[in-house]
Amino acid sequence: MSAFASIPAPDAEVAAAARARQATLTKPPGSLGRLEDLSVWVASCQEACPPRQFERARVVVFAGDHGVTAAGVSAFPAEVTAQMVANFDAGGAAINVLAELAGAGVRVVDVAVDSDSPLSPAIGAHRVRRGSGNIAVEDALTAEEVDAAIQAGRDVADEEVDAGADLLIAGDMGIGNTTPATTLIAALTDAEPVAVVGRGTGVDDAGWARKTAAIRDALFRARPSMTDPVALLRICGGADLAAMAGFLAQAATRRTPVLLDGVVVGAAALTAERMAPGARLWWQAGHRSTEPAHTLALQRLGLEPIVDLGMRLGEGTGATVALSVLRAAVGTLASMATFSEAAVSDRAEP
C-alpha cells in the first residue's frame, strides 16, 4: 500500500469570502446558527462562493463479517449481513429510503461478507476475503489483506469521484462490527473497554459482558501496535473497517467533502486521520450514535455532529439524514437575497 499524499486543507480564502457573504444576507448575523458554519465549510471544500448544491451525493455501504460474532457479541446471527446486502441491492433498507429522500445514490461494496460468493460481480469487485478473523483470539487480517482492503477503499473513492460524486457518505453493514470498531477507538484513545462498550444491535447484559471481554482480549493482543494505525486495522479491525479508512482518507486527498455516520465509520475515520493527518478537515460528523465510543471518537476528531436523534442503525443512515441539513446550508448561502438586492435596510447604526 502506498502512503497517502499530503492532505491539502479546504480553501481558507473562499471560507473568508463565504463568511463575508453571510454578513450581507437578509437576516441578523448568526441567526441561521450552524447552517452558516456548514455553508462556509462547503464553500471552502468546493473552492467556490457561493457554493453549488450537491448534484451527485453518494452513499457507499461497506459490508463485511467478523469472526468475533461467534463469541456472542451481537443480538443477530452472522447470516444477516449477506441478507442485508441483498436488501440494499433491492432498495428495501432504511438507507435506500433515506437516501432517496435526501437526493443521494446508494452503492454497496462487499469487502468481506461471509458467503460463498458475492451477490453480484459489481458488488464483489473489491472483495478481500470471506469474513475477518475473530479479533478476540486472532488477527482480523494478514498484512497483505489489510493493504488490499485499504487500497480497495481508495479505489472505491476514486471511482466515485471520477464518476462525478461531489459529496460522499460512508456507511457500514456487518453483524458484530461494533466490536472491532469499539476496539479501534479504545486503542486509539487509550480508553478502558467498560467506558466505551455499547449495546450494538441491542445485546442484553450477558451479551454486553461477552462483548467487553472480547474487546479487552483484542486490546491486549494489540498492545505492542497502539501507535500504528495500519497494524491496528490488521490486528483488531477488519477488512470493511480498513476499506472505510482508505475511502475516507482518499476522499480527502481528492478534495471531496464527506459526511461521517456512526460508531463504525467513526472508528474508520479516527484510523484514517492517523494514516493521513489533516483528512478530518474534509469531513463533517453527520450525527451522534448512541454508542458511547462514537462520542469519544468525535471528540478526538474535533467534530460536532449535525444531528443527534438517538440513531444507532449504521448503513450511513444518520449521515444521510444530515445531508438534508447540509443542503439547506448550501441553499441559504447560495440563494438568499442580500440586503441591497432585496432593498431591505441593514442594521441601524448605533
C-alpha positions, 0 to 999 in steps of 0.5 A: 500500500502506498502512503497517502499524499499530503492532505491539502486543507479546504480553501481558507480564502473562499471560507473568508469570502463565504463568511463575508457573504453571510454578513450581507444576507437578509437576516441578523448575523448568526441567526441561521446558527450552524447552517452558516458554519456548514455553508462556509465549510462547503464553500471552502471544500468546493473552492467556490462562493457561493457554493453549488448544491450537491448534484451527485451525493453518494452513499457507499455501504461497506459490508463485511463479517467478523469472526468475533460474532461467534463469541456472542457479541451481537443480538443477530446471527452472522447470516444477516449481513449477506441478507442485508446486502441483498436488501440494499441491492433491492432498495428495501433498507432504511438507507435506500429510503433515506437516501432517496429522500435526501437526493443521494445514490446508494452503492454497496461494496462487499469487502468481506461478507461471509458467503460463498460468493458475492451477490453480484460481480459489481458488488464483489469487485473489491472483495478481500476475503470471506469474513475477518478473523475473530479479533478476540483470539486472532488477527482480523487480517494478514498484512497483505489483506489489510493493504488490499482492503485499504487500497480497495477503499481508495479505489472505491473513492476514486471511482466515485469521484471520477464518476462525478460524486461531489459529496460522499457518505460512508456507511457500514453493514456487518453483524458484530462490527461494533466490536472491532470498531469499539476496539479501534477507538479504545486503542486509539484513545487509550480508553478502558473497554467498560467506558466505551462498550455499547449495546450494538444491535441491542445485546442484553447484559450477558451479551454486553459482558461477552462483548467487553471481554472480547474487546479487552482480549483484542486490546491486549493482543494489540498492545505492542501496535497502539501507535500504528494505525495500519497494524491496528486495522490488521490486528483488531479491525477488519477488512470493511473497517480498513476499506472505510479508512482508505475511502475516507482518507482518499476522499480527502486527498481528492478534495471531496467533502464527506459526511461521517455516520456512526460508531463504525465509520467513526472508528474508520475515520479516527484510523484514517486521520492517523494514516493521513493527518489533516483528512478530518478537515474534509469531513463533517460528523453527520450525527451522534450514535448512541454508542458511547465510543462514537462520542469519544471518537468525535471528540478526538476528531474535533467534530460536532455532529449535525444531528443527534436523534438517538440513531444507532442503525449504521448503513450511513443512515444518520449521515444521510439524514444530515445531508438534508441539513447540509443542503439547506446550508448550501441553499441559504448561502447560495440563494438568499437575497442580500440586503441591497438586492432585496432593498431591505435596510441593514442594521441601524447604526448605533 
